[in-house]
Amino acid sequence: MANALYAKAKEKFFNPGTLGTTQGTSIDLIDDNLKAVLVDAADYTVSLTTHEFLSDIPVGGRVSTSGNLANKTVTAGVFDADDVTFAVVTGDQCEAVVIYKDTGTASTSPLIAYIDTATGLPVTPSGGDITVQWDSGVNKIVAL
């Protein structure tokens, strides 16, 4: 699969004024707390059209979570941030990274992007830090 945005995230970008509480909140790529989670594809089968919240990724599929993404920018519809380091990672092999808005509750934290072609993926944790380098080309983390 190629890197892609979740369909529900697109709705939250383009339709923030009409969202009800069952759909969650809007997404502001600059001002919201955004995090990344390393994902084991053996425990999570992505559905870009139906998955909406972090709770759609089984706990067993979430290997490690980053802190908030830093130095976020959006220029000409292209989202970027500093490369992300996951500290002291153990667990299953990770084939993807999912970007999400952290609300503090998995059932209300919207999924934004599924990324499986970042430098360093797949990666097998060995108890050390894992750094994921975002694309330095024109698409950066993701292009809208």
N, CA, C and O atoms as a GROMACS GRO file, in nm:
protein
  576
    1MET      N    1   0.084  -0.118   0.000
    1MET     CA    2   0.000   0.000   0.000
    1MET      C    3   0.089   0.124   0.000
    1MET      O    4   0.199   0.122   0.055
    2ALA      N    5   0.044   0.228  -0.058
    2ALA     CA    6   0.118   0.354  -0.060
    2ALA      C    7   0.068   0.444   0.054
    2ALA      O    8  -0.042   0.422   0.106
    3ASN      N    9   0.146   0.542   0.090
    3ASN     CA   10   0.105   0.638   0.193
    3ASN      C   11  -0.027   0.703   0.152
    3ASN      O   12  -0.049   0.733   0.035
    4ALA      N   13  -0.115   0.723   0.251
    4ALA     CA   14  -0.246   0.779   0.218
    4ALA      C   15  -0.311   0.842   0.340
    4ALA      O   16  -0.277   0.811   0.454
    5LEU      N   17  -0.405   0.931   0.313
    5LEU     CA   18  -0.487   0.991   0.418
    5LEU      C   19  -0.609   0.904   0.444
    5LEU      O   20  -0.663   0.843   0.352
    6TYR      N   21  -0.652   0.899   0.569
    6TYR     CA   22  -0.778   0.833   0.603
    6TYR      C   23  -0.893   0.921   0.554
    6TYR      O   24  -0.887   1.044   0.565
    7ALA      N   25  -0.998   0.859   0.499
    7ALA     CA   26  -1.111   0.933   0.444
    7ALA      C   27  -1.178   1.021   0.549
    7ALA      O   28  -1.216   1.135   0.519
    8LYS      N   29  -1.193   0.971   0.670
    8LYS     CA   30  -1.257   1.049   0.776
    8LYS      C   31  -1.173   1.170   0.814
    8LYS      O   32  -1.228   1.273   0.854
    9ALA      N   33  -1.041   1.161   0.801
    9ALA     CA   34  -0.955   1.277   0.827
    9ALA      C   35  -0.981   1.385   0.723
    9ALA      O   36  -0.986   1.503   0.756
   10LYS      N   37  -0.997   1.344   0.598
   10LYS     CA   38  -1.026   1.442   0.493
   10LYS      C   39  -1.154   1.519   0.525
   10LYS      O   40  -1.161   1.640   0.505
   11GLU      N   41  -1.255   1.448   0.576
   11GLU     CA   42  -1.380   1.514   0.615
   11GLU      C   43  -1.354   1.616   0.726
   11GLU      O   44  -1.411   1.725   0.726
   12LYS      N   45  -1.268   1.581   0.818
   12LYS     CA   46  -1.238   1.669   0.931
   12LYS      C   47  -1.155   1.791   0.887
   12LYS      O   48  -1.162   1.896   0.951
   13PHE      N   49  -1.077   1.777   0.781
   13PHE     CA   50  -1.003   1.891   0.726
   13PHE      C   51  -1.097   1.987   0.654
   13PHE      O   52  -1.090   2.108   0.674
   14PHE      N   53  -1.185   1.932   0.572
   14PHE     CA   54  -1.262   2.013   0.480
   14PHE      C   55  -1.402   2.049   0.527
   14PHE      O   56  -1.469   2.130   0.463
   15ASN      N   57  -1.448   1.991   0.638
   15ASN     CA   58  -1.584   2.013   0.682
   15ASN      C   59  -1.594   2.035   0.833
   15ASN      O   60  -1.684   1.980   0.896
   16PRO      N   61  -1.506   2.111   0.893
   16PRO     CA   62  -1.504   2.119   1.039
   16PRO      C   63  -1.629   2.179   1.102
   16PRO      O   64  -1.663   2.143   1.215
   17GLY      N   65  -1.698   2.267   1.033
   17GLY     CA   66  -1.814   2.333   1.091
   17GLY      C   67  -1.936   2.245   1.103
   17GLY      O   68  -2.027   2.278   1.179
   18THR      N   69  -1.941   2.132   1.031
   18THR     CA   70  -2.062   2.049   1.032
   18THR      C   71  -2.044   1.918   1.105
   18THR      O   72  -2.131   1.832   1.098
   19LEU      N   73  -1.932   1.900   1.174
   19LEU     CA   74  -1.908   1.773   1.241
   19LEU      C   75  -1.989   1.762   1.368
   19LEU      O   76  -1.994   1.856   1.448
   20GLY      N   77  -2.050   1.648   1.387
   20GLY     CA   78  -2.120   1.620   1.511
   20GLY      C   79  -2.028   1.550   1.609
   20GLY      O   80  -1.916   1.514   1.574
   21THR      N   81  -2.074   1.531   1.731
   21THR     CA   82  -1.990   1.468   1.832
   21THR      C   83  -1.959   1.323   1.798
   21THR      O   84  -1.857   1.271   1.842
   22THR      N   85  -2.044   1.257   1.722
   22THR     CA   86  -2.016   1.118   1.686
   22THR      C   87  -1.904   1.107   1.584
   22THR      O   88  -1.843   1.002   1.570
   23GLN      N   89  -1.876   1.215   1.512
   23GLN     CA   90  -1.770   1.213   1.412
   23GLN      C   91  -1.638   1.264   1.468
   23GLN      O   92  -1.536   1.258   1.400
   24GLY      N   93  -1.638   1.313   1.590
   24GLY     CA   94  -1.515   1.367   1.646
   24GLY      C   95  -1.500   1.513   1.614
   24GLY      O   96  -1.597   1.581   1.580
   25THR      N   97  -1.380   1.560   1.624
   25THR     CA   98  -1.353   1.702   1.608
   25THR      C   99  -1.281   1.729   1.477
   25THR      O  100  -1.240   1.636   1.407
   26SER      N  101  -1.268   1.856   1.445
   26SER     CA  102  -1.191   1.893   1.327
   26SER      C  103  -1.043   1.868   1.353
   26SER      O  104  -1.003   1.839   1.466
   27ILE      N  105  -0.962   1.877   1.250
   27ILE     CA  106  -0.818   1.855   1.262
   27ILE      C  107  -0.746   1.981   1.214
   27ILE      O  108  -0.769   2.028   1.103
   28ASP      N  109  -0.661   2.033   1.300
   28ASP     CA  110  -0.574   2.146   1.267
   28ASP      C  111  -0.431   2.094   1.273
   28ASP      O  112  -0.378   2.070   1.382
   29LEU      N  113  -0.369   2.078   1.158
   29LEU     CA  114  -0.236   2.017   1.153
   29LEU      C  115  -0.129   2.096   1.228
   29LEU      O  116  -0.031   2.038   1.273
   30ILE      N  117  -0.147   2.225   1.242
   30ILE     CA  118  -0.047   2.307   1.310
   30ILE      C  119  -0.074   2.315   1.461
   30ILE      O  120   0.017   2.294   1.541
   31ASP      N  121  -0.197   2.344   1.501
   31ASP     CA  122  -0.225   2.372   1.641
   31ASP      C  123  -0.263   2.251   1.725
   31ASP      O  124  -0.251   2.256   1.848
   32ASP      N  125  -0.309   2.143   1.666
   32ASP     CA  126  -0.346   2.024   1.743
   32ASP      C  127  -0.224   1.944   1.784
   32ASP      O  128  -0.119   1.952   1.721
   33ASN      N  129  -0.240   1.866   1.891
   33ASN     CA  130  -0.136   1.771   1.932
   33ASN      C  131  -0.143   1.651   1.839
   33ASN      O  132  -0.238   1.574   1.844
   34LEU      N  133  -0.041   1.636   1.755
   34LEU     CA  134  -0.034   1.523   1.663
   34LEU      C  135   0.077   1.431   1.707
   34LEU      O  136   0.185   1.476   1.748
   35LYS      N  137   0.051   1.302   1.700
   35LYS     CA  138   0.149   1.201   1.736
   35LYS      C  139   0.158   1.097   1.625
   35LYS      O  140   0.076   1.094   1.533
   36ALA      N  141   0.260   1.013   1.636
   36ALA     CA  142   0.278   0.903   1.543
   36ALA      C  143   0.282   0.774   1.624
   36ALA      O  144   0.331   0.772   1.737
   37VAL      N  145   0.231   0.670   1.567
   37VAL     CA  146   0.236   0.539   1.631
   37VAL      C  147   0.294   0.438   1.533
   37VAL      O  148   0.251   0.430   1.418
   38LEU      N  149   0.392   0.360   1.580
   38LEU     CA  150   0.446   0.251   1.499
   38LEU      C  151   0.346   0.137   1.502
   38LEU      O  152   0.295   0.100   1.608
   39VAL      N  153   0.317   0.081   1.384
   39VAL     CA  154   0.211  -0.017   1.372
   39VAL      C  155   0.264  -0.149   1.316
   39VAL      O  156   0.342  -0.151   1.221
   40ASP      N  157   0.220  -0.258   1.378
   40ASP     CA  158   0.249  -0.392   1.330
   40ASP      C  159   0.137  -0.434   1.236
   40ASP      O  160   0.024  -0.456   1.280
   41ALA      N  161   0.168  -0.443   1.108
   41ALA     CA  162   0.066  -0.476   1.007
   41ALA      C  163   0.009  -0.616   1.023
   41ALA      O  164  -0.096  -0.647   0.968
   42ALA      N  165   0.078  -0.702   1.097
   42ALA     CA  166   0.024  -0.836   1.122
   42ALA      C  167  -0.095  -0.829   1.219
   42ALA      O  168  -0.179  -0.919   1.221
   43ASP      N  169  -0.102  -0.721   1.297
   43ASP     CA  170  -0.209  -0.705   1.395
   43ASP      C  171  -0.309  -0.596   1.357
   43ASP      O  172  -0.408  -0.576   1.428
   44TYR      N  173  -0.284  -0.526   1.248
   44TYR     CA  174  -0.374  -0.420   1.204
   44TYR      C  175  -0.383  -0.420   1.052
   44TYR      O  176  -0.283  -0.403   0.983
   45THR      N  177  -0.504  -0.439   1.003
   45THR     CA  178  -0.531  -0.428   0.861
   45THR      C  179  -0.598  -0.294   0.838
   45THR      O  180  -0.711  -0.272   0.881
   46VAL      N  181  -0.528  -0.207   0.770
   46VAL     CA  182  -0.577  -0.071   0.750
   46VAL      C  183  -0.701  -0.069   0.662
   46VAL      O  184  -0.712  -0.143   0.564
   47SER      N  185  -0.795   0.018   0.698
   47SER     CA  186  -0.909   0.050   0.613
   47SER      C  187  -0.916   0.202   0.606
   47SER      O  188  -0.966   0.267   0.698
   48LEU      N  189  -0.867   0.256   0.497
   48LEU     CA  190  -0.863   0.402   0.482
   48LEU      C  191  -1.002   0.462   0.471
   48LEU      O  192  -1.021   0.581   0.498
   49THR      N  193  -1.100   0.382   0.430
   49THR     CA  194  -1.234   0.436   0.411
   49THR      C  195  -1.321   0.429   0.537
   49THR      O  196  -1.410   0.512   0.553
   50THR      N  197  -1.297   0.333   0.626
   50THR     CA  198  -1.385   0.319   0.742
   50THR      C  199  -1.320   0.348   0.876
   50THR      O  200  -1.391   0.385   0.970
   51HIS      N  201  -1.191   0.331   0.889
   51HIS     CA  202  -1.128   0.356   1.019
   51HIS      C  203  -1.121   0.506   1.044
   51HIS      O  204  -1.088   0.585   0.956
   52GLU      N  205  -1.154   0.544   1.169
   52GLU     CA  206  -1.163   0.686   1.201
   52GLU      C  207  -1.080   0.726   1.322
   52GLU      O  208  -1.022   0.834   1.324
   53PHE      N  209  -1.074   0.640   1.424
   53PHE     CA  210  -1.010   0.677   1.549
   53PHE      C  211  -0.898   0.578   1.585
   53PHE      O  212  -0.893   0.467   1.533
   54LEU      N  213  -0.810   0.622   1.674
   54LEU     CA  214  -0.700   0.537   1.720
   54LEU      C  215  -0.751   0.404   1.773
   54LEU      O  216  -0.682   0.302   1.761
   55SER      N  217  -0.868   0.403   1.830
   55SER     CA  218  -0.926   0.278   1.882
   55SER      C  219  -0.954   0.177   1.772
   55SER      O  220  -0.977   0.059   1.802
   56ASP      N  221  -0.954   0.219   1.645
   56ASP     CA  222  -0.970   0.124   1.534
   56ASP      C  223  -0.844   0.042   1.510
   56ASP      O  224  -0.849  -0.060   1.442
   57ILE      N  225  -0.733   0.085   1.567
   57ILE     CA  226  -0.608   0.008   1.560
   57ILE      C  227  -0.600  -0.072   1.690
   57ILE      O  228  -0.591  -0.012   1.797
   58PRO      N  229  -0.604  -0.205   1.683
   58PRO     CA  230  -0.600  -0.284   1.807
   58PRO      C  231  -0.477  -0.248   1.890
   58PRO      O  232  -0.372  -0.216   1.836
   59VAL      N  233  -0.493  -0.255   2.021
   59VAL     CA  234  -0.382  -0.224   2.112
   59VAL      C  235  -0.259  -0.306   2.075
   59VAL      O  236  -0.147  -0.255   2.081
   60GLY      N  237  -0.277  -0.432   2.038
   60GLY     CA  238  -0.166  -0.518   2.000
   60GLY      C  239  -0.095  -0.474   1.873
   60GLY      O  240   0.019  -0.513   1.849
   61GLY      N  241  -0.161  -0.394   1.792
   61GLY     CA  242  -0.102  -0.343   1.669
   61GLY      C  243  -0.025  -0.214   1.688
   61GLY      O  244   0.049  -0.171   1.599
   62ARG      N  245  -0.043  -0.151   1.805
   62ARG     CA  246   0.026  -0.025   1.838
   62ARG      C  247   0.153  -0.058   1.916
   62ARG      O  248   0.147  -0.084   2.036
   63VAL      N  249   0.267  -0.056   1.849
   63VAL     CA  250   0.392  -0.100   1.910
   63VAL      C  251   0.454   0.011   1.996
   63VAL      O  252   0.500  -0.016   2.107
   64SER      N  253   0.456   0.134   1.947
   64SER     CA  254   0.515   0.245   2.022
   64SER      C  255   0.455   0.376   1.973
   64SER      O  256   0.424   0.392   1.855
   65THR      N  257   0.438   0.470   2.066
   65THR     CA  258   0.381   0.600   2.033
   65THR      C  259   0.483   0.710   2.060
   65THR      O  260   0.554   0.706   2.160
   66SER      N  261   0.489   0.806   1.970
   66SER     CA  262   0.583   0.918   1.984
   66SER      C  263   0.525   1.024   2.077
   66SER      O  264   0.410   1.017   2.119
   67GLY      N  265   0.608   1.122   2.107
   67GLY     CA  266   0.559   1.245   2.167
   67GLY      C  267   0.494   1.328   2.057
   67GLY      O  268   0.483   1.283   1.943
   68ASN      N  269   0.452   1.448   2.091
   68ASN     CA  270   0.390   1.536   1.992
   68ASN      C  271   0.489   1.568   1.880
   68ASN      O  272   0.608   1.590   1.906
   69LEU      N  273   0.440   1.571   1.757
   69LEU     CA  274   0.524   1.611   1.645
   69LEU      C  275   0.567   1.756   1.664
   69LEU      O  276   0.488   1.839   1.709
   70ALA      N  277   0.691   1.785   1.630
   70ALA     CA  278   0.747   1.918   1.653
   70ALA      C  279   0.773   1.991   1.522
   70ALA      O  280   0.795   1.930   1.417
   71ASN      N  281   0.770   2.123   1.530
   71ASN     CA  282   0.801   2.211   1.417
   71ASN      C  283   0.718   2.177   1.293
   71ASN      O  284   0.771   2.162   1.183
   72LYS      N  285   0.588   2.166   1.314
   72LYS     CA  286   0.496   2.132   1.205
   72LYS      C  287   0.478   2.252   1.113
   72LYS      O  288   0.472   2.368   1.156
   73THR      N  289   0.468   2.220   0.983
   73THR     CA  290   0.442   2.324   0.883
   73THR      C  291   0.344   2.270   0.779
   73THR      O  292   0.337   2.150   0.754
   74VAL      N  293   0.270   2.362   0.720
   74VAL     CA  294   0.188   2.331   0.604
   74VAL      C  295   0.216   2.439   0.502
   74VAL      O  296   0.191   2.557   0.526
   75THR      N  297   0.270   2.398   0.388
   75THR     CA  298   0.304   2.492   0.281
   75THR      C  299   0.251   2.436   0.150
   75THR      O  300   0.288   2.326   0.109
   76ALA      N  301   0.166   2.513   0.084
   76ALA     CA  302   0.108   2.472  -0.044
   76ALA      C  303   0.042   2.334  -0.034
   76ALA      O  304   0.051   2.254  -0.127
   77GLY      N  305  -0.024   2.308   0.079
   77GLY     CA  306  -0.094   2.182   0.098
   77GLY      C  307  -0.007   2.064   0.135
   77GLY      O  308  -0.054   1.950   0.133
   78VAL      N  309   0.119   2.089   0.169
   78VAL     CA  310   0.212   1.982   0.205
   78VAL      C  311   0.244   1.993   0.354
   78VAL      O  312   0.290   2.097   0.401
   79PHE      N  313   0.220   1.884   0.427
   79PHE     CA  314   0.243   1.880   0.572
   79PHE      C  315   0.380   1.820   0.602
   79PHE      O  316   0.418   1.717   0.546
   80ASP      N  317   0.453   1.886   0.692
   80ASP     CA  318   0.585   1.838   0.732
   80ASP      C  319   0.604   1.864   0.881
   80ASP      O  320   0.535   1.947   0.941
   81ALA      N  321   0.699   1.794   0.940
   81ALA     CA  322   0.738   1.812   1.080
   81ALA      C  323   0.877   1.752   1.094
   81ALA      O  324   0.929   1.688   1.002
   82ASP      N  325   0.936   1.773   1.210
   82ASP     CA  326   1.065   1.710   1.236
   82ASP      C  327   1.052   1.558   1.230
   82ASP      O  328   0.945   1.503   1.258
   83ASP      N  329   1.162   1.491   1.193
   83ASP     CA  330   1.163   1.345   1.202
   83ASP      C  331   1.127   1.306   1.344
   83ASP      O  332   1.148   1.384   1.437
   84VAL      N  333   1.073   1.187   1.361
   84VAL     CA  334   1.022   1.146   1.492
   84VAL      C  335   1.104   1.029   1.546
   84VAL      O  336   1.140   0.936   1.474
   85THR      N  337   1.134   1.036   1.677
   85THR     CA  338   1.208   0.929   1.743
   85THR      C  339   1.117   0.862   1.846
   85THR      O  340   1.057   0.929   1.930
   86PHE      N  341   1.109   0.733   1.837
   86PHE     CA  342   1.037   0.651   1.933
   86PHE      C  343   1.141   0.596   2.030
   86PHE      O  344   1.238   0.534   1.988
   87ALA      N  345   1.121   0.618   2.159
   87ALA     CA  346   1.222   0.584   2.258
   87ALA      C  347   1.208   0.440   2.309
   87ALA      O  348   1.097   0.395   2.339
   88VAL      N  349   1.319   0.371   2.318
   88VAL     CA  350   1.332   0.240   2.382
   88VAL      C  351   1.219   0.146   2.337
   88VAL      O  352   1.134   0.109   2.417
   89VAL      N  353   1.220   0.110   2.210
   89VAL     CA  354   1.110   0.033   2.151
   89VAL      C  355   1.138  -0.117   2.158
   89VAL      O  356   1.245  -0.164   2.120
   90THR      N  357   1.039  -0.189   2.207
   90THR     CA  358   1.041  -0.335   2.206
   90THR      C  359   0.908  -0.381   2.145
   90THR      O  360   0.812  -0.304   2.140
   91GLY      N  361   0.904  -0.505   2.100
   91GLY     CA  362   0.779  -0.558   2.047
   91GLY      C  363   0.794  -0.610   1.906
   91GLY      O  364   0.905  -0.637   1.859
   92ASP      N  365   0.680  -0.622   1.840
   92ASP     CA  366   0.674  -0.681   1.706
   92ASP      C  367   0.734  -0.588   1.601
   92ASP      O  368   0.750  -0.468   1.621
   93GLN      N  369   0.767  -0.649   1.486
   93GLN     CA  370   0.814  -0.572   1.371
   93GLN      C  371   0.707  -0.470   1.332
   93GLN      O  372   0.587  -0.499   1.340
   94CYS      N  373   0.750  -0.352   1.291
   94CYS     CA  374   0.660  -0.244   1.252
   94CYS      C  375   0.676  -0.216   1.103
   94CYS      O  376   0.787  -0.194   1.054
   95GLU      N  377   0.566  -0.218   1.034
   95GLU     CA  378   0.567  -0.194   0.890
   95GLU      C  379   0.511  -0.059   0.850
   95GLU      O  380   0.523  -0.019   0.735
   96ALA      N  381   0.450   0.011   0.945
   96ALA     CA  382   0.385   0.138   0.912
   96ALA      C  383   0.389   0.234   1.030
   96ALA      O  384   0.412   0.196   1.145
   97VAL      N  385   0.364   0.360   0.997
   97VAL     CA  386   0.347   0.465   1.097
   97VAL      C  387   0.211   0.528   1.070
   97VAL      O  388   0.177   0.556   0.955
   98VAL      N  389   0.135   0.551   1.174
   98VAL     CA  390   0.008   0.621   1.161
   98VAL      C  391   0.018   0.753   1.235
   98VAL      O  392   0.059   0.757   1.352
   99ILE      N  393  -0.019   0.861   1.167
   99ILE     CA  394  -0.026   0.993   1.228
   99ILE      C  395  -0.169   1.012   1.277
   99ILE      O  396  -0.264   0.980   1.205
  100TYR      N  397  -0.184   1.065   1.399
  100TYR     CA  398  -0.318   1.089   1.451
  100TYR      C  399  -0.319   1.213   1.540
  100TYR      O  400  -0.216   1.258   1.589
  101LYS      N  401  -0.439   1.267   1.558
  101LYS     CA  402  -0.459   1.378   1.651
  101LYS      C  403  -0.485   1.318   1.788
  101LYS      O  404  -0.577   1.238   1.804
  102ASP      N  405  -0.404   1.356   1.887
  102ASP     CA  406  -0.418   1.301   2.021
  102ASP      C  407  -0.513   1.387   2.104
  102ASP      O  408  -0.482   1.502   2.136
  103THR      N  409  -0.628   1.330   2.138
  103THR     CA  410  -0.724   1.399   2.226
  103THR      C  411  -0.711   1.350   2.369
  103THR      O  412  -0.776   1.404   2.459
  104GLY      N  413  -0.628   1.249   2.391
  104GLY     CA  414  -0.614   1.190   2.523
  104GLY      C  415  -0.697   1.064   2.540
  104GLY      O  416  -0.682   0.993   2.639
  105THR      N  417  -0.785   1.036   2.443
  105THR     CA  418  -0.871   0.918   2.447
  105THR      C  419  -0.869   0.852   2.311
  105THR      O  420  -0.898   0.916   2.210
  106ALA      N  421  -0.835   0.723   2.306
  106ALA     CA  422  -0.823   0.653   2.178
  106ALA      C  423  -0.951   0.658   2.096
  106ALA      O  424  -0.945   0.666   1.973
  107SER      N  425  -1.066   0.653   2.162
  107SER     CA  426  -1.193   0.648   2.088
  107SER      C  427  -1.236   0.782   2.029
  107SER      O  428  -1.335   0.789   1.957
  108THR      N  429  -1.160   0.890   2.060
  108THR     CA  430  -1.191   1.021   2.002
  108THR      C  431  -1.069   1.083   1.935
  108THR      O  432  -1.074   1.200   1.895
  109SER      N  433  -0.960   1.008   1.921
  109SER     CA  434  -0.837   1.057   1.858
  109SER      C  435  -0.837   1.021   1.710
  109SER      O  436  -0.813   0.906   1.675
  110PRO      N  437  -0.865   1.119   1.621
  110PRO     CA  438  -0.880   1.088   1.479
  110PRO      C  439  -0.749   1.045   1.412
  110PRO      O  440  -0.643   1.103   1.433
  111LEU      N  441  -0.762   0.942   1.329
  111LEU     CA  442  -0.651   0.897   1.246
  111LEU      C  443  -0.637   0.994   1.129
  111LEU      O  444  -0.737   1.041   1.074
  112ILE      N  445  -0.513   1.024   1.091
  112ILE     CA  446  -0.490   1.118   0.982
  112ILE      C  447  -0.427   1.051   0.862
  112ILE      O  448  -0.482   1.057   0.752
  113ALA      N  449  -0.312   0.988   0.881
  113ALA     CA  450  -0.238   0.932   0.767
  113ALA      C  451  -0.178   0.797   0.801
  113ALA      O  452  -0.134   0.773   0.914
  114TYR      N  453  -0.176   0.710   0.702
  114TYR     CA  454  -0.112   0.579   0.710
  114TYR      C  455   0.011   0.584   0.620
  114TYR      O  456   0.000   0.609   0.500
  115ILE      N  457   0.127   0.561   0.679
  115ILE     CA  458   0.254   0.575   0.606
  115ILE      C  459   0.332   0.445   0.618
  115ILE      O  460   0.365   0.400   0.728
  116ASP      N  461   0.361   0.386   0.504
  116ASP     CA  462   0.438   0.261   0.507
  116ASP      C  463   0.561   0.265   0.417
  116ASP      O  464   0.623   0.162   0.391
  117THR      N  465   0.596   0.385   0.370
  117THR     CA  466   0.714   0.396   0.284
  117THR      C  467   0.818   0.494   0.338
  117THR      O  468   0.902   0.543   0.262
  118ALA      N  469   0.814   0.523   0.469
  118ALA     CA  470   0.914   0.613   0.528
  118ALA      C  471   1.048   0.541   0.537
  118ALA      O  472   1.054   0.419   0.547
  119THR      N  473   1.156   0.619   0.533
  119THR     CA  474   1.290   0.562   0.548
  119THR      C  475   1.298   0.491   0.682
  119THR      O  476   1.261   0.548   0.785
  120GLY      N  477   1.347   0.369   0.682
  120GLY     CA  478   1.361   0.291   0.804
  120GLY      C  479   1.250   0.191   0.827
  120GLY      O  480   1.254   0.117   0.926
  121LEU      N  481   1.150   0.187   0.740
  121LEU     CA  482   1.041   0.090   0.754
  121LEU      C  483   1.056  -0.020   0.650
  121LEU      O  484   1.097   0.008   0.538
  122PRO      N  485   1.025  -0.143   0.683
  122PRO     CA  486   0.987  -0.191   0.817
  122PRO      C  487   1.107  -0.192   0.910
  122PRO      O  488   1.223  -0.187   0.868
  123VAL      N  489   1.076  -0.200   1.040
  123VAL     CA  490   1.181  -0.200   1.140
  123VAL      C  491   1.145  -0.302   1.249
  123VAL      O  492   1.029  -0.315   1.288
  124THR      N  493   1.246  -0.372   1.296
  124THR     CA  494   1.226  -0.467   1.406
  124THR      C  495   1.285  -0.406   1.533
  124THR      O  496   1.406  -0.385   1.539
  125PRO      N  497   1.203  -0.377   1.632
  125PRO     CA  498   1.252  -0.317   1.756
  125PRO      C  499   1.353  -0.408   1.827
  125PRO      O  500   1.339  -0.530   1.828
  126SER      N  501   1.454  -0.344   1.887
  126SER     CA  502   1.555  -0.420   1.960
  126SER      C  503   1.580  -0.362   2.098
  126SER      O  504   1.681  -0.392   2.162
  127GLY      N  505   1.488  -0.278   2.146
  127GLY     CA  506   1.504  -0.217   2.276
  127GLY      C  507   1.568  -0.080   2.273
  127GLY      O  508   1.578  -0.014   2.376
  128GLY      N  509   1.612  -0.035   2.156
  128GLY     CA  510   1.671   0.098   2.141
  128GLY      C  511   1.572   0.196   2.082
  128GLY      O  512   1.455   0.163   2.061
  129ASP      N  513   1.621   0.316   2.055
  129ASP     CA  514   1.538   0.418   1.992
  129ASP      C  515   1.522   0.388   1.843
  129ASP      O  516   1.612   0.331   1.780
  130ILE      N  517   1.409   0.427   1.788
  130ILE     CA  518   1.382   0.414   1.645
  130ILE      C  519   1.346   0.553   1.593
  130ILE      O  520   1.254   0.617   1.643
  131THR      N  521   1.420   0.599   1.492
  131THR     CA  522   1.390   0.727   1.429
  131THR      C  523   1.331   0.702   1.291
  131THR      O  524   1.387   0.628   1.211
  132VAL      N  525   1.218   0.766   1.267
  132VAL     CA  526   1.154   0.759   1.136
  132VAL      C  527   1.181   0.892   1.066
  132VAL      O  528   1.147   0.999   1.118
  133GLN      N  529   1.242   0.885   0.949
  133GLN     CA  530   1.271   1.004   0.871
  133GLN      C  531   1.162   1.023   0.766
  133GLN      O  532   1.139   0.936   0.682
  134TRP      N  533   1.097   1.137   0.773
  134TRP     CA  534   0.993   1.168   0.675
  134TRP      C  535   1.057   1.196   0.540
  134TRP      O  536   1.175   1.231   0.531
  135ASP      N  537   0.980   1.180   0.437
  135ASP     CA  538   1.025   1.205   0.300
  135ASP      C  539   1.077   1.348   0.288
  135ASP      O  540   1.011   1.442   0.333
  136SER      N  541   1.192   1.364   0.230
  136SER     CA  542   1.248   1.499   0.210
  136SER      C  543   1.212   1.553   0.071
  136SER      O  544   1.254   1.662   0.034
  137GLY      N  545   1.135   1.476  -0.005
  137GLY     CA  546   1.091   1.519  -0.137
  137GLY      C  547   0.973   1.613  -0.130
  137GLY      O  548   0.948   1.674  -0.026
  138VAL      N  549   0.902   1.626  -0.238
  138VAL     CA  550   0.794   1.724  -0.248
  138VAL      C  551   0.673   1.691  -0.159
  138VAL      O  552   0.598   1.781  -0.122
  139ASN      N  553   0.652   1.563  -0.126
  139ASN     CA  554   0.534   1.524  -0.048
  139ASN      C  555   0.553   1.528   0.103
  139ASN      O  556   0.455   1.523   0.178
  140LYS      N  557   0.679   1.538   0.150
  140LYS     CA  558   0.709   1.543   0.294
  140LYS      C  559   0.633   1.431   0.366
  140LYS      O  560   0.639   1.316   0.323
  141ILE      N  561   0.561   1.464   0.475
  141ILE     CA  562   0.485   1.361   0.546
  141ILE      C  563   0.364   1.324   0.462
  141ILE      O  564   0.338   1.206   0.437
  142VAL      N  565   0.289   1.424   0.420
  142VAL     CA  566   0.172   1.398   0.336
  142VAL      C  567   0.133   1.526   0.263
  142VAL      O  568   0.149   1.636   0.315
  143ALA      N  569   0.083   1.510   0.142
  143ALA     CA  570   0.034   1.623   0.064
  143ALA      C  571  -0.117   1.610   0.051
  143ALA      O  572  -0.170   1.504   0.020
  144LEU      N  573  -0.184   1.721   0.076
  144LEU     CA  574  -0.332   1.721   0.064
  144LEU      C  575  -0.372   1.740  -0.080
  144LEU      O  576  -0.491   1.743  -0.111
   0.00000   0.00000   0.00000
